[in-house]
Amino acid sequence: MNRSRIDEALAKLLDYVEAEDYEGYDPYDTLNSFVPFHWLGKWGPVLAIQVQKRNPVNIRPLIGVRKEINPKAIGLFLRAYSQLYRSTGEQKYLERAHEMFDWLKQNPSGGYSKYCWGYNFPWASPVKHVGAYVPSVVATGFVVKGVYEYWRVLRELPDGESTGRLAEIKEVLKGAADFVLQHLDRIEDETGVCISYTPVMKDACYNASLLGTEILARYLSVVRGCENEAEILRLIEASMDFVTARQLENGCWNYSIDLETGTERRQIDFHQGYVIESMEEIMRLTGQRKPQWEQAVMRGLEFYRKQQFTEDGRSWWRLPKEWPVEIHNQTQGIVTFSMFDEYRDFAGTVAEYTITTMQDRCGHFYYQKFPFYTNKIPYMRWSNAWMTVALSALSVKSSAI
């Protein structure tokens, strides 16, 4: 791993995102347009998003979509700045982390528990429509990851510098845990429990459920001895069991399961890394390590490394489809592999491939690379916030608790 090259790439990236003041476009922000796509019926918004996210020409300014701040992106930047401060001790990173935390605390989604977050745009799928800033367990889960990394930084500072903020962090984590416990439906069967993606409908998406479980685990690790601790631990265990039971024989997971038909949606991409990361983090946070959980993580890692990445660090898009190289697949590979000592060198390989082939001279990272052309739109959340997290993850020894 070429440390100096990674540091240089990260410095250029930070210069870019800070100059943009963390505002940017998103692959899924099409419905922020003034164009009334809903006039085309149920499928109008869905098709508009899908077409636009594949369009290598950025027409957003022409249809009224503006650069904005995405709450999940701010959570990712909080995570990255906190990791960078832990590894370097440079005050500028701590100051940026303070800014990110303050913004998140001041800008939660309204109408639910006090601290939860959603995207700054409406989004639609064939089965649901979610309004702008309606909170999700995914957006909230990644914000909480950032808040937790911030807590790890502050607990090492002298009391006078951190006491007030540590109390604020506990308040935020409690609010996020309340969102999971009070506002998200669950399904339960003989294998365990699955937490729904949003308050909009009951569903069963494996990586989303685990992100909700991570929120609860991080809450318990910081706010110890809460009155419902035993209940939360039982829910955490049941959630881990549910996902473990759905690992395929080859080591991978599908994306979700239809509650009515029992049919799984096959989508094998960066979500495999999400599942591995969440399961490992939950075990580290709780100290509970069932043999079947550990075996699932190791089998999943082996599949992830051997089937979803080439030797030079290039990811496949969605198995069995090889192209395009997708920045989110690259970033999650770096994050997941950097968590495990035996895969850390390969995390560096993935980072070097990504820097070489997908970083612009201006510092930002491209969205997708095809064999004969590249989609160079600089998405703030999807590409650049995630790449900031990925490169900062290589600056710390590991994400162990």
Secondary structure, DSSP 8 states (H G I E B T S, - for coil): --HHHHHHHHHHHHHHHHHTTT-B--TT-GGGSSS-GGGG-THHHHHHHHHHHT-SS--GGGGT---B--HHHHHHHHHHHHHHHHHH--HHHHHHHHHHHHHHHH---SSSSSS--B-SS-EE-SS-EE-TT-B-HHHHHHHHHHHHHHHHHHTTS-HHHHHHHHHHHHHHHHHHHHHHHHHS-EEEETTEEEE-SBTTB---BHHHHHHHHHHHHHHHHHSTT-TTHHHHHHHHHHHHHHHHHT--TTS---SEE-TTT--EE---SHHHHHHHHHHHHHHHHH----HHHHHHHHHHHHHHHHHHB-TTS-B-SBTTB---EEHHHHHHHHHHHHTSGGGHHHHHHHHHHHHHHHB-TTS-B-SEE-SS-EE----IIIIIIHHHHHHHHTTSS----
